[in-house]
Amino acid sequence: MSTRIAILGGGVMGGTLLSALLSAGHAPGDVVVGEKLAERAEELREQFGVTVTGNVEAVSGADVVLVVVKPQDVPSLLEEIAGAVPPDATVVSLAAGIRIATIEQALPGVAVVRAMPNTPALVGAGMFGISPGSTCTDDRLELVRELLATGGKVVVVDESGQDAVTAVSGSGPAYVFYLAEAMIAGGVEAGLDLETATTLATQTIVGAAKLLDESDEDAAELRRRVTSPNGTTHAAITTFDEQGVRDGLVAGVLAAARRSEELS
């Protein structure tokens, strides 16, 4: 039996999830998108061959409802669909900072899952942290995990850990891009042209991430293996430590977690 999926919000992340689901084998007829902008709605119809309609129509008969609108739009969306969401549906919120209790209060009795995605989902390498609500059963949580896994990896955490998930993986791609910027700038100052420095830094980060993902060793051990005593890497790491780079990064992650809590 197929799973009927409603995606509310056809923006970048909504389109990404739509593409991932269809690429994983879900039929276009099983996915409906709720999108209010006529131009974007037509783009989605033409590109993916799915039904794009209003939010109320989209959730009618849905098994899973993916809420992918901006956080500030969630309250009005919940009010709009409150009477239309099937009681046996599972609602998955990907809106940053929106707590499970807010959705459960607006949609009484409906199973809710909170999810934090990140932008690498755009290339099928996303990271999702998901948290079940008070009435979400294990089988429904597993269904959500399988659906989101079409766009990357999924971990299950208690909702109390969502601010940390936001700080590490939700905001995390920006930290890597920040590192890339610094590596490129250093390469240029050392004498490389911008294009060459960009290629070197980008592929180094891609390769290191792949090695970290596929290795049995942790990040600290992999770093040690590259760091020969008194070698070039040792000179760089020693300078990073002297400049407080590690402490600054840890402080930044903690600041992001605190800000996530404030915004919630």
CYANA upper distance limits for C-alpha pairs under 8 A (distance plus 0.5 A):
  2 SER  CA     30 ASP  CA      7.66
  3 THR  CA     30 ASP  CA      7.11
  3 THR  CA     62 ALA  CA      8.44
  3 THR  CA     63 ASP  CA      6.60
  3 THR  CA     64 VAL  CA      8.04
  4 ARG  CA     30 ASP  CA      5.26
  4 ARG  CA     31 VAL  CA      6.48
  4 ARG  CA     32 VAL  CA      8.44
  4 ARG  CA     61 GLY  CA      7.90
  4 ARG  CA     62 ALA  CA      5.57
  4 ARG  CA     63 ASP  CA      5.69
  4 ARG  CA     64 VAL  CA      7.07
  5 ILE  CA     30 ASP  CA      6.66
  5 ILE  CA     31 VAL  CA      5.30
  5 ILE  CA     32 VAL  CA      6.81
  5 ILE  CA     62 ALA  CA      6.08
  5 ILE  CA     63 ASP  CA      6.52
  5 ILE  CA     64 VAL  CA      5.45
  5 ILE  CA     65 VAL  CA      6.47
  5 ILE  CA     66 LEU  CA      8.00
  6 ALA  CA     31 VAL  CA      6.33
  6 ALA  CA     32 VAL  CA      5.34
  6 ALA  CA     33 VAL  CA      6.18
  6 ALA  CA     34 GLY  CA      7.72
  6 ALA  CA     58 ALA  CA      6.16
  6 ALA  CA     59 VAL  CA      6.17
  6 ALA  CA     62 ALA  CA      6.51
  6 ALA  CA     63 ASP  CA      8.43
  6 ALA  CA     64 VAL  CA      6.77
  6 ALA  CA     65 VAL  CA      5.23
  6 ALA  CA     66 LEU  CA      6.55
  7 ILE  CA     14 GLY  CA      7.06
  7 ILE  CA     18 LEU  CA      8.12
  7 ILE  CA     31 VAL  CA      7.95
  7 ILE  CA     32 VAL  CA      6.78
  7 ILE  CA     33 VAL  CA      5.20
  7 ILE  CA     34 GLY  CA      6.57
  7 ILE  CA     58 ALA  CA      8.13
  7 ILE  CA     65 VAL  CA      6.52
  7 ILE  CA     66 LEU  CA      5.26
  7 ILE  CA     67 VAL  CA      6.80
  7 ILE  CA     68 VAL  CA      7.43
  8 LEU  CA     14 GLY  CA      7.90
  8 LEU  CA     33 VAL  CA      6.33
  8 LEU  CA     34 GLY  CA      5.05
  8 LEU  CA     35 GLU  CA      7.09
  8 LEU  CA     55 ASN  CA      6.82
  8 LEU  CA     58 ALA  CA      8.11
  8 LEU  CA     65 VAL  CA      7.76
  8 LEU  CA     66 LEU  CA      6.51
  8 LEU  CA     67 VAL  CA      5.53
  8 LEU  CA     68 VAL  CA      6.17
  8 LEU  CA     69 VAL  CA      7.15
  9 GLY  CA     14 GLY  CA      6.12
  9 GLY  CA     33 VAL  CA      7.50
  9 GLY  CA     34 GLY  CA      6.28
  9 GLY  CA     35 GLU  CA      5.86
  9 GLY  CA     67 VAL  CA      7.32
  9 GLY  CA     68 VAL  CA      5.54
  9 GLY  CA     69 VAL  CA      5.47
 10 GLY  CA     14 GLY  CA      5.14
 10 GLY  CA     15 GLY  CA      5.95
 10 GLY  CA     33 VAL  CA      7.12
 10 GLY  CA     34 GLY  CA      7.35
 10 GLY  CA     35 GLU  CA      5.94
 10 GLY  CA     40 ARG  CA      7.72
 10 GLY  CA     41 ALA  CA      7.85
 10 GLY  CA     44 LEU  CA      8.19
 10 GLY  CA     68 VAL  CA      8.12
 11 GLY  CA     15 GLY  CA      6.31
 11 GLY  CA     40 ARG  CA      8.43
 11 GLY  CA     68 VAL  CA      8.42
 11 GLY  CA     69 VAL  CA      8.30
 12 VAL  CA     16 THR  CA      6.59
 13 MET  CA     17 LEU  CA      6.69
 13 MET  CA     68 VAL  CA      7.35
 13 MET  CA    119 THR  CA      8.36
 13 MET  CA    121 ALA  CA      8.45
 13 MET  CA    122 LEU  CA      7.93
 14 GLY  CA     18 LEU  CA      6.66
 14 GLY  CA     68 VAL  CA      6.25
 15 GLY  CA     19 SER  CA      6.61
 15 GLY  CA     44 LEU  CA      8.20
 16 THR  CA     20 ALA  CA      6.68
 16 THR  CA    121 ALA  CA      7.42
 16 THR  CA    122 LEU  CA      6.12
 16 THR  CA    151 GLY  CA      8.30
 17 LEU  CA     21 LEU  CA      6.55
 17 LEU  CA    121 ALA  CA      8.45
 17 LEU  CA    148 LEU  CA      8.14
 17 LEU  CA    150 THR  CA      8.41
 17 LEU  CA    151 GLY  CA      7.12
 18 LEU  CA     22 LEU  CA      6.76
 18 LEU  CA     31 VAL  CA      8.33
 19 SER  CA     23 SER  CA      6.53
 19 SER  CA     48 PHE  CA      8.08
 20 ALA  CA     24 ALA  CA      6.63
 20 ALA  CA    124 GLY  CA      7.72
 20 ALA  CA    150 THR  CA      5.91
 20 ALA  CA    151 GLY  CA      6.05
 21 LEU  CA     25 GLY  CA      7.16
 21 LEU  CA     26 HIS  CA      6.17
 21 LEU  CA    147 LEU  CA      7.49
 21 LEU  CA    150 THR  CA      6.59
 21 LEU  CA    151 GLY  CA      8.37
 22 LEU  CA     26 HIS  CA      5.28
 22 LEU  CA     27 ALA  CA      6.77
 22 LEU  CA     28 PRO  CA      7.16
 24 ALA  CA    150 THR  CA      6.70
 26 HIS  CA     30 ASP  CA      7.28
 26 HIS  CA     31 VAL  CA      8.20
 27 ALA  CA     31 VAL  CA      7.58
 28 PRO  CA     32 VAL  CA      8.44
 28 PRO  CA     48 PHE  CA      7.68
 28 PRO  CA     49 GLY  CA      6.73
 28 PRO  CA     50 VAL  CA      5.56
 28 PRO  CA     51 THR  CA      8.38
 29 GLY  CA     50 VAL  CA      6.84
 29 GLY  CA     51 THR  CA      7.90
 31 VAL  CA     50 VAL  CA      6.98
 31 VAL  CA     51 THR  CA      7.77
 32 VAL  CA     50 VAL  CA      6.75
 32 VAL  CA     51 THR  CA      5.62
 32 VAL  CA     52 VAL  CA      6.39
 32 VAL  CA     53 THR  CA      7.98
 32 VAL  CA     58 ALA  CA      6.11
 33 VAL  CA     50 VAL  CA      7.93
 33 VAL  CA     51 THR  CA      6.84
 33 VAL  CA     52 VAL  CA      5.16
 33 VAL  CA     53 THR  CA      6.80
 33 VAL  CA     54 GLY  CA      8.43
 33 VAL  CA     55 ASN  CA      8.24
 33 VAL  CA     58 ALA  CA      6.65
 34 GLY  CA     52 VAL  CA      6.26
 34 GLY  CA     53 THR  CA      5.63
 34 GLY  CA     54 GLY  CA      5.44
 34 GLY  CA     55 ASN  CA      5.03
 34 GLY  CA     56 VAL  CA      8.44
 34 GLY  CA     57 GLU  CA      8.31
 34 GLY  CA     58 ALA  CA      6.04
 35 GLU  CA     40 ARG  CA      7.90
 35 GLU  CA     41 ALA  CA      6.33
 35 GLU  CA     52 VAL  CA      6.98
 35 GLU  CA     53 THR  CA      6.75
 35 GLU  CA     54 GLY  CA      6.67
 35 GLU  CA     55 ASN  CA      7.51
 36 LYS  CA     41 ALA  CA      7.74
 36 LYS  CA     53 THR  CA      8.16
 36 LYS  CA     54 GLY  CA      6.96
 37 LEU  CA     41 ALA  CA      6.56
 38 ALA  CA     42 GLU  CA      6.73
 39 GLU  CA     43 GLU  CA      6.91
 40 ARG  CA     44 LEU  CA      6.84
 41 ALA  CA     45 ARG  CA      6.83
 41 ALA  CA     52 VAL  CA      6.36
 41 ALA  CA     53 THR  CA      8.19
 42 GLU  CA     46 GLU  CA      6.68
 42 GLU  CA     52 VAL  CA      8.30
 43 GLU  CA     47 GLN  CA      6.49
 44 LEU  CA     48 PHE  CA      6.22
 44 LEU  CA     49 GLY  CA      7.69
 44 LEU  CA     50 VAL  CA      7.59
 44 LEU  CA     52 VAL  CA      7.79
 45 ARG  CA     49 GLY  CA      5.31
 45 ARG  CA     50 VAL  CA      5.81
 45 ARG  CA     51 THR  CA      6.91
 45 ARG  CA     52 VAL  CA      6.98
 52 VAL  CA     58 ALA  CA      8.20
 53 THR  CA     57 GLU  CA      6.95
 53 THR  CA     58 ALA  CA      6.71
 54 GLY  CA     58 ALA  CA      6.58
 55 ASN  CA     59 VAL  CA      6.84
 55 ASN  CA     77 LEU  CA      8.49
 55 ASN  CA     80 GLU  CA      8.23
 55 ASN  CA     81 ILE  CA      7.29
 56 VAL  CA     60 SER  CA      6.97
 56 VAL  CA     80 GLU  CA      7.54
 56 VAL  CA     81 ILE  CA      5.88
 56 VAL  CA     84 ALA  CA      6.50
 56 VAL  CA     85 VAL  CA      8.41
 58 ALA  CA     62 ALA  CA      7.93
 59 VAL  CA     65 VAL  CA      7.05
 59 VAL  CA     81 ILE  CA      7.96
 59 VAL  CA     84 ALA  CA      7.04
 59 VAL  CA     85 VAL  CA      6.11
 59 VAL  CA     86 PRO  CA      8.09
 60 SER  CA     84 ALA  CA      6.43
 60 SER  CA     85 VAL  CA      6.68
 60 SER  CA     86 PRO  CA      7.24
 61 GLY  CA     85 VAL  CA      8.12
 61 GLY  CA     86 PRO  CA      6.75
 62 ALA  CA     85 VAL  CA      7.94
 62 ALA  CA     86 PRO  CA      7.34
 62 ALA  CA     89 ALA  CA      6.87
 63 ASP  CA     86 PRO  CA      8.20
 63 ASP  CA     88 ASP  CA      7.63
 63 ASP  CA     89 ALA  CA      5.11
 63 ASP  CA     90 THR  CA      6.80
 64 VAL  CA     89 ALA  CA      6.02
 64 VAL  CA     90 THR  CA      5.30
 64 VAL  CA     91 VAL  CA      6.38
 64 VAL  CA     92 VAL  CA      7.81
 65 VAL  CA     89 ALA  CA      7.64
 65 VAL  CA     90 THR  CA      6.67
 65 VAL  CA     91 VAL  CA      5.17
 65 VAL  CA     92 VAL  CA      6.47
 66 LEU  CA     91 VAL  CA      6.60
 66 LEU  CA     92 VAL  CA      5.32
 66 LEU  CA     93 SER  CA      6.58
 66 LEU  CA     94 LEU  CA      7.76
 67 VAL  CA     91 VAL  CA      7.74
 67 VAL  CA     92 VAL  CA      6.45
 67 VAL  CA     93 SER  CA      5.22
 67 VAL  CA     94 LEU  CA      6.39
 67 VAL  CA     95 ALA  CA      7.43
 68 VAL  CA     93 SER  CA      7.20
 68 VAL  CA     94 LEU  CA      5.90
 68 VAL  CA     95 ALA  CA      6.54
 69 VAL  CA     73 ASP  CA      6.80
 69 VAL  CA     74 VAL  CA      7.14
 69 VAL  CA     94 LEU  CA      8.33
 69 VAL  CA     95 ALA  CA      6.88
 70 LYS  CA     74 VAL  CA      7.24
 70 LYS  CA     95 ALA  CA      6.55
 70 LYS  CA     96 ALA  CA      8.43
 71 PRO  CA     95 ALA  CA      5.53
 71 PRO  CA     96 ALA  CA      6.56
 71 PRO  CA     97 GLY  CA      7.60
 71 PRO  CA     98 ILE  CA      7.16
 73 ASP  CA     77 LEU  CA      6.73
 74 VAL  CA     78 LEU  CA      6.52
 74 VAL  CA     95 ALA  CA      8.07
 74 VAL  CA     98 ILE  CA      8.49
 75 PRO  CA     79 GLU  CA      6.81
 76 SER  CA     80 GLU  CA      6.64
 77 LEU  CA     81 ILE  CA      6.81
 78 LEU  CA     82 ALA  CA      6.18
 78 LEU  CA    103 ILE  CA      7.83
 78 LEU  CA    106 ALA  CA      6.77
 78 LEU  CA    107 LEU  CA      7.92
 79 GLU  CA    106 ALA  CA      7.44
 81 ILE  CA     85 VAL  CA      6.66
 82 ALA  CA    106 ALA  CA      7.16
 82 ALA  CA    107 LEU  CA      6.23
 85 VAL  CA     89 ALA  CA      7.33
 85 VAL  CA    107 LEU  CA      8.48
 86 PRO  CA    110 VAL  CA      8.45
 87 PRO  CA    109 GLY  CA      7.18
 87 PRO  CA    110 VAL  CA      6.04
 88 ASP  CA    110 VAL  CA      7.04
 88 ASP  CA    111 ALA  CA      8.00
 89 ALA  CA    110 VAL  CA      6.89
 89 ALA  CA    111 ALA  CA      7.21
 90 THR  CA    110 VAL  CA      6.93
 90 THR  CA    111 ALA  CA      5.33
 90 THR  CA    112 VAL  CA      6.22
 90 THR  CA    113 VAL  CA      7.87
 90 THR  CA    136 CYS  CA      8.26
 90 THR  CA    140 ARG  CA      7.57
 91 VAL  CA    110 VAL  CA      7.67
 91 VAL  CA    111 ALA  CA      6.71
 91 VAL  CA    112 VAL  CA      5.32
 91 VAL  CA    113 VAL  CA      6.73
 92 VAL  CA    112 VAL  CA      6.36
 92 VAL  CA    113 VAL  CA      5.20
 92 VAL  CA    114 ARG  CA      6.25
 92 VAL  CA    115 ALA  CA      7.29
 92 VAL  CA    144 VAL  CA      8.19
 93 SER  CA     98 ILE  CA      8.16
 93 SER  CA    112 VAL  CA      8.15
 93 SER  CA    113 VAL  CA      6.87
 93 SER  CA    114 ARG  CA      5.48
 93 SER  CA    115 ALA  CA      6.38
 94 LEU  CA    114 ARG  CA      6.91
 94 LEU  CA    115 ALA  CA      5.42
 94 LEU  CA    116 MET  CA      6.17
 94 LEU  CA    117 PRO  CA      7.26
 95 ALA  CA    115 ALA  CA      8.18
 95 ALA  CA    116 MET  CA      7.97
 96 ALA  CA    116 MET  CA      7.12
 97 GLY  CA    260 SER  CA      7.14
 97 GLY  CA    261 GLU  CA      8.09
 97 GLY  CA    263 LEU  CA      6.62
 97 GLY  CA    264 SER  CA      4.85
 98 ILE  CA    102 THR  CA      7.40
 98 ILE  CA    103 ILE  CA      8.38
 98 ILE  CA    114 ARG  CA      8.50
 98 ILE  CA    264 SER  CA      6.64
 99 ARG  CA    103 ILE  CA      7.53
 99 ARG  CA    114 ARG  CA      7.82
 99 ARG  CA    264 SER  CA      7.42
100 ILE  CA    104 GLU  CA      6.64
100 ILE  CA    112 VAL  CA      7.18
100 ILE  CA    113 VAL  CA      7.57
100 ILE  CA    114 ARG  CA      6.71
100 ILE  CA    133 GLY  CA      6.55
101 ALA  CA    105 GLN  CA      6.44
101 ALA  CA    133 GLY  CA      8.34
102 THR  CA    106 ALA  CA      6.92
103 ILE  CA    107 LEU  CA      6.45
103 ILE  CA    112 VAL  CA      7.75
104 GLU  CA    108 PRO  CA      5.90
104 GLU  CA    109 GLY  CA      7.59
104 GLU  CA    110 VAL  CA      7.28
104 GLU  CA    111 ALA  CA      8.22
104 GLU  CA    112 VAL  CA      7.28
104 GLU  CA    133 GLY  CA      8.41
109 GLY  CA    135 THR  CA      7.80
110 VAL  CA    135 THR  CA      7.80
111 ALA  CA    133 GLY  CA      7.04
111 ALA  CA    134 SER  CA      8.03
111 ALA  CA    135 THR  CA      5.71
111 ALA  CA    136 CYS  CA      5.20
111 ALA  CA    137 THR  CA      8.33
112 VAL  CA    132 PRO  CA      6.87
112 VAL  CA    133 GLY  CA      5.50
112 VAL  CA    134 SER  CA      8.19
112 VAL  CA    135 THR  CA      7.71
112 VAL  CA    136 CYS  CA      6.57
113 VAL  CA    130 ILE  CA      7.14
113 VAL  CA    131 SER  CA      6.06
113 VAL  CA    132 PRO  CA      5.07
113 VAL  CA    133 GLY  CA      6.05
113 VAL  CA    136 CYS  CA      7.66
113 VAL  CA    141 LEU  CA      7.82
113 VAL  CA    144 VAL  CA      8.45
114 ARG  CA    130 ILE  CA      6.03
114 ARG  CA    131 SER  CA      5.62
114 ARG  CA    132 PRO  CA      7.01
114 ARG  CA    133 GLY  CA      7.99
114 ARG  CA    159 GLU  CA      8.15
115 ALA  CA    128 PHE  CA      6.85
115 ALA  CA    129 GLY  CA      6.00
115 ALA  CA    130 ILE  CA      4.78
115 ALA  CA    131 SER  CA      6.93
116 MET  CA    128 PHE  CA      5.89
116 MET  CA    129 GLY  CA      5.67
116 MET  CA    130 ILE  CA      7.00
116 MET  CA    162 GLN  CA      7.91
116 MET  CA    165 VAL  CA      7.72
116 MET  CA    166 THR  CA      7.09
116 MET  CA    170 GLY  CA      7.02
117 PRO  CA    121 ALA  CA      7.91
117 PRO  CA    126 GLY  CA      7.28
117 PRO  CA    127 MET  CA      6.27
117 PRO  CA    128 PHE  CA      5.02
117 PRO  CA    129 GLY  CA      7.29
117 PRO  CA    169 SER  CA      8.35
117 PRO  CA    170 GLY  CA      6.60
118 ASN  CA    126 GLY  CA      6.25
118 ASN  CA    127 MET  CA      6.37
118 ASN  CA    128 PHE  CA      7.43
118 ASN  CA    169 SER  CA      6.99
118 ASN  CA    170 GLY  CA      5.31
118 ASN  CA    171 SER  CA      7.84
118 ASN  CA    173 PRO  CA      8.01
119 THR  CA    126 GLY  CA      6.96
119 THR  CA    170 GLY  CA      8.30
119 THR  CA    173 PRO  CA      7.75
120 PRO  CA    124 GLY  CA      7.08
120 PRO  CA    125 ALA  CA      5.57
120 PRO  CA    126 GLY  CA      4.94
120 PRO  CA    127 MET  CA      7.93
120 PRO  CA    173 PRO  CA      8.07
121 ALA  CA    125 ALA  CA      5.53
121 ALA  CA    126 GLY  CA      4.08
121 ALA  CA    127 MET  CA      7.49
121 ALA  CA    151 GLY  CA      5.71
121 ALA  CA    152 GLY  CA      6.62
122 LEU  CA    126 GLY  CA      7.68
122 LEU  CA    151 GLY  CA      8.18
123 VAL  CA    151 GLY  CA      8.33
124 GLY  CA    150 THR  CA      7.80
124 GLY  CA    151 GLY  CA      5.11
124 GLY  CA    152 GLY  CA      5.88
125 ALA  CA    151 GLY  CA      6.81
125 ALA  CA    152 GLY  CA      5.08
125 ALA  CA    153 LYS  CA      7.75
126 GLY  CA    151 GLY  CA      6.22
126 GLY  CA    152 GLY  CA      4.73
126 GLY  CA    153 LYS  CA      6.72
127 MET  CA    151 GLY  CA      8.48
127 MET  CA    152 GLY  CA      6.11
127 MET  CA    153 LYS  CA      5.50
127 MET  CA    154 VAL  CA      6.45
127 MET  CA    155 VAL  CA      8.49
127 MET  CA    169 SER  CA      7.18
127 MET  CA    170 GLY  CA      8.42
128 PHE  CA    148 LEU  CA      7.77
128 PHE  CA    152 GLY  CA      7.80
128 PHE  CA    153 LYS  CA      6.68
128 PHE  CA    154 VAL  CA      5.18
128 PHE  CA    155 VAL  CA      6.87
129 GLY  CA    154 VAL  CA      6.34
129 GLY  CA    155 VAL  CA      5.51
129 GLY  CA    156 VAL  CA      6.30
129 GLY  CA    157 VAL  CA      7.01
129 GLY  CA    162 GLN  CA      7.78
129 GLY  CA    165 VAL  CA      6.88
130 ILE  CA    145 ARG  CA      8.27
130 ILE  CA    154 VAL  CA      7.66
130 ILE  CA    155 VAL  CA      6.78
130 ILE  CA    156 VAL  CA      5.42
130 ILE  CA    157 VAL  CA      6.54
130 ILE  CA    159 GLU  CA      8.46
131 SER  CA    156 VAL  CA      6.35
131 SER  CA    157 VAL  CA      5.87
131 SER  CA    158 ASP  CA      5.92
131 SER  CA    159 GLU  CA      5.77
131 SER  CA    162 GLN  CA      8.32
132 PRO  CA    136 CYS  CA      6.14
132 PRO  CA    137 THR  CA      8.47
132 PRO  CA    141 LEU  CA      7.07
132 PRO  CA    158 ASP  CA      7.94
132 PRO  CA    159 GLU  CA      8.04
136 CYS  CA    140 ARG  CA      6.79
136 CYS  CA    141 LEU  CA      7.07
137 THR  CA    141 LEU  CA      6.76
138 ASP  CA    142 GLU  CA      6.61
139 ASP  CA    143 LEU  CA      6.74
140 ARG  CA    144 VAL  CA      6.86
141 LEU  CA    145 ARG  CA      6.65
142 GLU  CA    146 GLU  CA      6.66
143 LEU  CA    147 LEU  CA      6.77
144 VAL  CA    148 LEU  CA      6.67
145 ARG  CA    149 ALA  CA      6.46
145 ARG  CA    154 VAL  CA      6.84
146 GLU  CA    150 THR  CA      7.46
148 LEU  CA    152 GLY  CA      7.51
148 LEU  CA    153 LYS  CA      8.26
148 LEU  CA    154 VAL  CA      7.51
149 ALA  CA    153 LYS  CA      5.88
149 ALA  CA    154 VAL  CA      6.46
157 VAL  CA    161 GLY  CA      6.63
157 VAL  CA    162 GLN  CA      7.74
158 ASP  CA    162 GLN  CA      7.73
161 GLY  CA    165 VAL  CA      6.80
162 GLN  CA    166 THR  CA      6.56
163 ASP  CA    167 ALA  CA      6.74
163 ASP  CA    257 ALA  CA      5.45
163 ASP  CA    258 ARG  CA      7.84
163 ASP  CA    260 SER  CA      5.91
163 ASP  CA    261 GLU  CA      6.42
164 ALA  CA    168 VAL  CA      6.61
164 ALA  CA    254 LEU  CA      8.36
164 ALA  CA    257 ALA  CA      5.73
165 VAL  CA    169 SER  CA      6.21
165 VAL  CA    170 GLY  CA      6.95
166 THR  CA    170 GLY  CA      4.72
166 THR  CA    171 SER  CA      6.52
166 THR  CA    172 GLY  CA      8.49
166 THR  CA    256 ALA  CA      8.04
166 THR  CA    257 ALA  CA      7.19
166 THR  CA    260 SER  CA      7.49
167 ALA  CA    171 SER  CA      5.93
167 ALA  CA    172 GLY  CA      7.14
167 ALA  CA    253 VAL  CA      5.82
167 ALA  CA    254 LEU  CA      7.56
167 ALA  CA    255 ALA  CA      8.46
167 ALA  CA    256 ALA  CA      5.44
167 ALA  CA    257 ALA  CA      5.39
167 ALA  CA    260 SER  CA      7.99
168 VAL  CA    172 GLY  CA      5.60
168 VAL  CA    253 VAL  CA      6.84
169 SER  CA    173 PRO  CA      7.39
171 SER  CA    175 TYR  CA      7.70
171 SER  CA    256 ALA  CA      8.15
172 GLY  CA    176 VAL  CA      7.18
173 PRO  CA    177 PHE  CA      6.75
174 ALA  CA    178 TYR  CA      6.50
175 TYR  CA    179 LEU  CA      6.75
176 VAL  CA    180 ALA  CA      6.68
177 PHE  CA    181 GLU  CA      6.67
178 TYR  CA    182 ALA  CA      6.93
179 LEU  CA    183 MET  CA      6.69
180 ALA  CA    184 ILE  CA      6.55
180 ALA  CA    201 ALA  CA      6.57
180 ALA  CA    202 THR  CA      7.28
180 ALA  CA    205 ILE  CA      8.13
181 GLU  CA    185 ALA  CA      6.62
182 ALA  CA    186 GLY  CA      6.56
183 MET  CA    187 GLY  CA      6.63
183 MET  CA    197 ALA  CA      8.34
183 MET  CA    201 ALA  CA      6.57
184 ILE  CA    188 VAL  CA      6.75
184 ILE  CA    194 LEU  CA      7.73
184 ILE  CA    197 ALA  CA      5.66
184 ILE  CA    198 THR  CA      6.02
184 ILE  CA    201 ALA  CA      6.58
185 ALA  CA    189 GLU  CA      6.72
185 ALA  CA    197 ALA  CA      8.36
186 GLY  CA    190 ALA  CA      6.60
187 GLY  CA    191 GLY  CA      7.01
187 GLY  CA    192 LEU  CA      6.11
187 GLY  CA    193 ASP  CA      8.46
187 GLY  CA    194 LEU  CA      8.48
187 GLY  CA    197 ALA  CA      5.88
188 VAL  CA    192 LEU  CA      5.14
188 VAL  CA    193 ASP  CA      6.27
188 VAL  CA    194 LEU  CA      6.51
188 VAL  CA    197 ALA  CA      6.82
192 LEU  CA    196 THR  CA      6.90
192 LEU  CA    197 ALA  CA      6.40
193 ASP  CA    197 ALA  CA      6.68
194 LEU  CA    198 THR  CA      6.50
195 GLU  CA    199 THR  CA      6.74
196 THR  CA    200 LEU  CA      6.65
197 ALA  CA    201 ALA  CA      6.56
198 THR  CA    202 THR  CA      6.41
199 THR  CA    203 GLN  CA      6.56
200 LEU  CA    204 THR  CA      6.49
201 ALA  CA    205 ILE  CA      6.74
202 THR  CA    206 VAL  CA      6.74
203 GLN  CA    207 GLY  CA      6.38
204 THR  CA    208 ALA  CA      6.43
205 ILE  CA    209 ALA  CA      6.51
206 VAL  CA    210 LYS  CA      6.74
207 GLY  CA    211 LEU  CA      6.61
208 ALA  CA    212 LEU  CA      6.58
209 ALA  CA    213 ASP  CA      6.58
210 LYS  CA    214 GLU  CA      6.62
211 LEU  CA    215 SER  CA      6.18
212 LEU  CA    217 GLU  CA      7.98
212 LEU  CA    218 ASP  CA      7.57
212 LEU  CA    219 ALA  CA      7.02
212 LEU  CA    222 LEU  CA      8.10
217 GLU  CA    221 GLU  CA      6.56
217 GLU  CA    222 LEU  CA      6.89
218 ASP  CA    222 LEU  CA      6.83
219 ALA  CA    223 ARG  CA      6.62
220 ALA  CA    224 ARG  CA      6.75
221 GLU  CA    225 ARG  CA      6.76
222 LEU  CA    226 VAL  CA      7.19
223 ARG  CA    227 THR  CA      6.83
224 ARG  CA    228 SER  CA      8.19
226 VAL  CA    233 THR  CA      7.51
227 THR  CA    231 GLY  CA      7.46
227 THR  CA    232 THR  CA      8.35
227 THR  CA    233 THR  CA      5.70
227 THR  CA    234 HIS  CA      5.85
228 SER  CA    232 THR  CA      8.27
228 SER  CA    233 THR  CA      7.43
228 SER  CA    234 HIS  CA      6.82
229 PRO  CA    234 HIS  CA      6.73
230 ASN  CA    234 HIS  CA      6.13
230 ASN  CA    235 ALA  CA      7.15
231 GLY  CA    235 ALA  CA      6.82
232 THR  CA    236 ALA  CA      6.96
233 THR  CA    237 ILE  CA      6.62
234 HIS  CA    238 THR  CA      6.39
235 ALA  CA    239 THR  CA      6.71
236 ALA  CA    240 PHE  CA      6.70
237 ILE  CA    241 ASP  CA      6.70
238 THR  CA    242 GLU  CA      6.69
239 THR  CA    243 GLN  CA      6.56
240 PHE  CA    244 GLY  CA      6.64
240 PHE  CA    245 VAL  CA      5.66
240 PHE  CA    246 ARG  CA      7.68
241 ASP  CA    245 VAL  CA      6.44
241 ASP  CA    246 ARG  CA      7.05
244 GLY  CA    248 GLY  CA      6.44
245 VAL  CA    249 LEU  CA      6.70
246 ARG  CA    250 VAL  CA      6.77
247 ASP  CA    251 ALA  CA      6.54
248 GLY  CA    252 GLY  CA      6.54
249 LEU  CA    253 VAL  CA      6.80
250 VAL  CA    254 LEU  CA      6.83
251 ALA  CA    255 ALA  CA      6.57
252 GLY  CA    256 ALA  CA      6.68
253 VAL  CA    257 ALA  CA      6.79
254 LEU  CA    258 ARG  CA      6.75
255 ALA  CA    259 ARG  CA      6.63
256 ALA  CA    260 SER  CA      6.57
257 ALA  CA    261 GLU  CA      6.82
258 ARG  CA    262 GLU  CA      6.78
259 ARG  CA    263 LEU  CA      6.64
260 SER  CA    264 SER  CA      6.71
